[in-house]
Amino acid sequence: MSDPRQAPHLHPADLAQHALDLGEAPHPADARHLAHCAPCRSRLAEFRRVVAAGRNARPYDPLHAPPPRVWQAIRTQARAGRPAPHRPTARPPFPGTKGQGNAH
């Protein structure tokens, strides 16, 4: 069995999904990794704060522009052209979807 402390960090997309899955336990391998990896736990906590802020927002709350460093990070990742790895799950990725996209 491999040491979870030596495993690569969890992908941000997986951490974001865990933040959205309030109350659901993460995949056992992810839970083992999180138990030993402070950087991944910290990033998960950041995602959970974002999810909480989004869920607590009201329709007419003012929007604020993100700082320039956010746009720079987006440009850097877009230029890299690397798609995020996808790990199939047994459930739809977001509430109300079935993985096929919108059928409008």
Backbone torsions as a table, in degrees:
resi	resn	phi	psi	omega
1	MET	NA	138.9	-177.7
2	SER	-85.1	155.8	179.4
3	ASP	-81.2	119.7	-177.7
4	PRO	-63.8	-20.8	178.7
5	ARG	-70.8	-21.4	-178.9
6	GLN	-98.6	-4.8	179.8
7	ALA	-71.5	153.2	176.2
8	PRO	-63.1	157.2	179.2
9	HIS	-61.4	153.9	177.0
10	LEU	-68.1	145.4	-179.4
11	HIS	-67.9	141.1	179.0
12	PRO	-54.2	-34.3	178.9
13	ALA	-64.7	-37.5	178.0
14	ASP	-69.1	-40.6	177.8
15	LEU	-64.5	-39.5	177.4
16	ALA	-62.8	-41.6	178.7
17	GLN	-63.3	-40.3	177.3
18	HIS	-62.0	-38.6	179.3
19	ALA	-65.4	-34.5	179.4
20	LEU	-76.5	-25.2	-177.4
21	ASP	-85.9	55.0	-177.1
22	LEU	-50.8	127.8	175.9
23	GLY	86.1	-15.7	179.3
24	GLU	-90.5	136.6	179.1
25	ALA	-71.8	139.3	176.6
26	PRO	-68.4	163.8	174.9
27	HIS	-49.9	140.6	-176.8
28	PRO	-52.5	-39.7	179.2
29	ALA	-65.1	-39.9	178.0
30	ASP	-66.5	-40.3	179.6
31	ALA	-62.6	-41.2	177.9
32	ARG	-62.9	-43.5	-179.8
33	HIS	-63.0	-46.5	-179.2
34	LEU	-61.2	-32.1	180.0
35	ALA	-64.0	-25.0	-175.4
36	HIS	-115.2	-4.2	-172.5
37	CYS	-118.6	100.4	-179.8
38	ALA	-61.9	-40.8	179.1
39	PRO	-61.3	-39.6	179.0
40	CYS	-70.2	-38.3	176.3
41	ARG	-62.6	-40.1	179.3
42	SER	-64.3	-44.6	179.3
43	ARG	-65.2	-39.2	177.1
44	LEU	-61.5	-41.9	178.2
45	ALA	-62.3	-38.4	176.6
46	GLU	-62.4	-46.5	179.2
47	PHE	-61.5	-39.4	179.5
48	ARG	-64.6	-36.0	176.4
49	ARG	-64.8	-40.3	178.9
50	VAL	-64.7	-45.1	178.7
51	VAL	-60.5	-44.7	179.8
52	ALA	-62.2	-41.9	178.9
53	ALA	-63.3	-42.2	179.2
54	GLY	-65.8	-39.8	-179.1
55	ARG	-73.8	-22.6	179.5
56	ASN	-94.0	-4.1	-178.8
57	ALA	-70.9	148.6	175.8
58	ARG	-107.0	158.6	-174.8
59	PRO	-55.0	-32.4	-175.4
60	TYR	-107.6	18.6	174.9
61	ASP	-66.1	140.1	179.9
62	PRO	-67.5	144.7	176.3
63	LEU	-95.8	145.2	179.5
64	HIS	-120.2	137.1	178.3
65	ALA	-68.1	138.3	177.4
66	PRO	-71.0	159.6	178.9
67	PRO	-66.9	158.5	-178.5
68	PRO	-54.6	-32.0	-178.4
69	ARG	-62.0	-29.3	178.9
70	VAL	-67.2	-47.6	179.5
71	TRP	-63.6	-37.7	177.9
72	GLN	-62.3	-42.9	178.6
73	ALA	-63.2	-39.7	178.4
74	ILE	-63.8	-45.4	179.1
75	ARG	-61.7	-42.9	-179.2
76	THR	-61.1	-45.5	-179.6
77	GLN	-68.9	-37.2	179.2
78	ALA	-65.9	-39.9	179.1
79	ARG	-66.7	-32.3	-179.8
80	ALA	-64.5	-29.6	175.6
81	GLY	65.9	21.4	-179.5
82	ARG	-94.7	116.5	176.7
83	PRO	-69.6	148.9	177.5
84	ALA	-69.1	137.8	177.1
85	PRO	-64.9	147.7	-178.7
86	HIS	-116.0	130.8	175.8
87	ARG	-113.3	115.7	-179.3
88	PRO	-58.9	144.0	176.5
89	THR	-120.9	163.0	-179.3
90	ALA	-81.7	-11.4	-178.9
91	ARG	-122.0	162.9	178.4
92	PRO	-61.0	149.2	-177.0
93	PRO	-68.4	-26.6	-179.8
94	PHE	-139.0	149.2	179.8
95	PRO	-54.8	135.2	176.0
96	GLY	84.8	2.3	178.7
97	THR	-113.6	160.3	178.9
98	LYS	-122.1	16.4	177.5
99	GLY	83.1	-2.1	-178.7
100	GLN	-100.1	-1.2	-177.0
101	GLY	85.3	178.8	179.8
102	ASN	-77.5	139.9	-179.9
103	ALA	-108.5	47.2	179.2
104	HIS	-81.0	NA	NA
